[in-house]
Amino acid sequence: MLFARIVLLVQVVVMGGVGLAYWLRPYEMANLNGMLLMEAVSVSNTRVYYGGLQLGLALFLLWSTRRPERLRSALVLLITMQAALVLARLGSLWLDGGTLRNLDLGALAYKVGSALLALLALYRLKPAPAAEPPVPLPPAELPRGEFDDDFGRLQRRQEPTLDRPDQARQD
């Protein structure tokens, strides 16, 4: 569980830092990726999608580290997200016929490494214990009145009298 938390906290620091950088300095961060922000709407979209989305994911991962039952879902989210980004990067390379620049290669390696570490952390998590059905107490240990024996029910049962055979039994 400690390894899973460490993996998630590293992701919180990286995603939170990159998200803040895109939120506070959208022009500089876009220039690192070879993008040119020409309109106010492009600056806003950069802040929202590159900054706000990563900050939101970082906050979710941070929240997930607080309780053990949330770790599994946070790791699954991280694996799915990083694997989807890796596939999208490889797909765009194939479609565009481009080559990887150093920044793209580093980002791709980081995402593959993150997904693999999260997968390892998920694999190392102990499975949640299955809820076992409660074991009933033996009749001798039950408090008086909770053990329904057939004898008490038989005593209360009313048999039809011999002179009125059509009377229905009441159980």
HUQUIQUI-V81946 format. One record per residue. N is the residue number from 1. PSI is psi in radians with two decimals (999 if undefined). OMEGA is omega in whole degrees, -180 to 180 (999 if undefined). Layout:
n psi omega
N PSI OMEGA
N PSI OMEGA
This chain:
n psi omega
1 -0.57 178
2 -0.72 179
3 -0.73 179
4 -0.74 179
5 -0.69 179
6 -0.78 179
7 -0.79 -179
8 -0.68 -180
9 -0.60 174
10 -0.72 178
11 -0.63 178
12 -0.78 -179
13 -0.80 -178
14 -0.89 -178
15 -0.72 179
16 -0.73 179
17 -0.81 179
18 -0.71 178
19 -0.76 176
20 -0.70 179
21 -0.76 178
22 -0.58 -179
23 -0.76 -175
24 -0.58 -176
25 1.17 -175
26 -0.61 -178
27 -0.82 -178
28 -0.74 -179
29 -0.67 178
30 -0.67 178
31 -0.58 177
32 -0.54 -180
33 0.08 180
34 0.30 179
35 2.59 177
36 2.11 -179
37 1.92 -174
38 -0.47 -175
39 2.82 178
40 -0.60 180
41 -0.58 179
42 -0.61 175
43 -0.75 179
44 -0.78 179
45 -0.65 178
46 -0.77 178
47 -0.75 -176
48 -0.94 -172
49 -0.65 180
50 -0.55 -179
51 -1.04 -175
52 -0.70 -180
53 -0.75 180
54 -0.63 176
55 -0.73 178
56 -0.75 177
57 -0.70 178
58 -0.72 178
59 -0.68 177
60 -0.77 180
61 -0.68 178
62 -0.76 178
63 -0.63 -178
64 -0.42 -180
65 -0.20 -176
66 -0.47 -178
67 2.38 -178
68 -0.55 -178
69 -0.22 178
70 -0.24 -175
71 -0.77 -177
72 -0.80 -179
73 -0.61 178
74 -0.68 178
75 -0.69 177
76 -0.73 177
77 -0.79 -178
78 -0.76 179
79 -0.84 -178
80 -0.78 -178
81 -0.85 -178
82 -0.69 179
83 -0.68 178
84 -0.68 178
85 -0.64 176
86 -0.83 179
87 -0.66 178
88 -0.71 178
89 -0.81 179
90 -0.67 177
91 -0.70 179
92 -0.59 175
93 -0.73 -179
94 -0.78 -179
95 -0.70 -176
96 -0.19 -179
97 0.45 -177
98 3.07 175
99 2.76 -180
100 2.25 170
101 3.00 -179
102 -0.74 180
103 -0.74 178
104 -0.71 179
105 -0.72 177
106 -0.74 179
107 -0.70 179
108 -0.77 179
109 -0.70 178
110 -0.75 -178
111 -0.70 176
112 -0.79 179
113 -0.72 179
114 -0.77 -180
115 -0.72 -180
116 -0.71 177
117 -0.70 178
118 -0.65 177
119 -0.72 177
120 -0.75 179
121 -0.69 178
122 -0.70 179
123 -0.62 -178
124 -0.26 178
125 2.41 177
126 2.43 178
127 2.59 178
128 2.33 -179
129 2.36 178
130 2.47 179
131 2.10 180
132 2.48 178
133 2.54 -179
134 2.45 179
135 2.14 -179
136 2.56 178
137 2.56 174
138 2.68 -176
139 -0.54 -178
140 -0.44 -177
141 -0.11 180
142 2.48 175
143 2.64 -178
144 2.33 178
145 -0.37 179
146 -0.29 179
147 2.00 -177
148 1.69 177
149 2.71 -178
150 -0.36 -178
151 -0.77 179
152 -0.65 180
153 -0.65 179
154 -0.62 179
155 -0.61 -178
156 -0.30 -177
157 2.39 -180
158 2.10 178
159 2.56 177
160 2.50 179
161 2.79 -177
162 -0.53 -178
163 -0.26 179
164 1.40 -177
165 -0.28 -179
166 -0.06 -180
167 2.32 -177
168 2.55 177
169 2.59 177
170 2.04 177
171 999 999
